[in-house]
Amino acid sequence: MTNPTTHSHFGIYGYVKKDDSILLIKKARGPYKGMYDLPGGSPEENETNEETFIRELKEETGLDVISHRKLTDQVITKFFRYSVDGEDFLLKHSALFYAVEHYRGNIKTGSDGEDSDGAKWVKIADLHKIKSTPFVDVMSLSQIHPKTSSKFL
């Protein structure tokens, strides 16, 4: 790919862990279509980052957040190259992350009609077997090798 069209996106994402698995959604559209991603998305007008995180988690996974914590005050940025109909793009994707400590409800395994084609628990040890977004890689690395996570979070 040469001279891709560059665009930026900012989102707030949730990390939900249960035993040895994390909760991911399968992206229904956009640059990550068909890939597994952390639940989350962009703030709506007049919405705080925390409100965005709680709303997006409910919309995409069906879970209600009971308690959570911010993982870092640092915005993490990753770049992702992709093509659509022969046109090359470079996504500059920036994000903040929250960890869900307690939740209630059952996950939505079906489409939300927008960004998610359903939520799924994926074993951390099996993440290398699925096609996932750069932020899933960052979060899984921070959980598998917590001493190195300060480089990423």
Phi, psi and omega in degrees: 000132177233145179044060180288155171287126183260138173217160185240153177214139175239134179214166177241129189234153181248140175249114181241121181243139174224116184056243182255023183234157172239154181270124179234159172244153174265122185291133183266342183202175178083189184300332182263014183311130179085353180262159175271139185219163171288145176293140179159186180173196186272148176293144171271166181305134178064021180256136176284166177300318180295318177296321177300311180304311182294316179296311182297321179297318179294313182298316188272334185241340184087357183273145172262126179281125177265312176215152183203171174215150176283132181281329180197154173272349182280133173280127179262134180237134176230152178249143182220121178265139178204167179232145174226121179050042176081357178261133182268141180227154173232117179265125170261104188251117181246147186205156166246154185231139173239148173254133176274122179268320177220143180213168173223157179110176178247145182289148174276118179266350179259174182297146173268002180081002180228265187268335188250134171264020177121153179259155184205139172279129180235129178297134180303321180294342182258004184300329180293346182271350183244159176273112185231165182282164179302326181288331174296318178300315180298312183292321180292322178297320180293334179273325181283321181234071187300334179291337179264356186295336181298337177289335186252330183245000000 
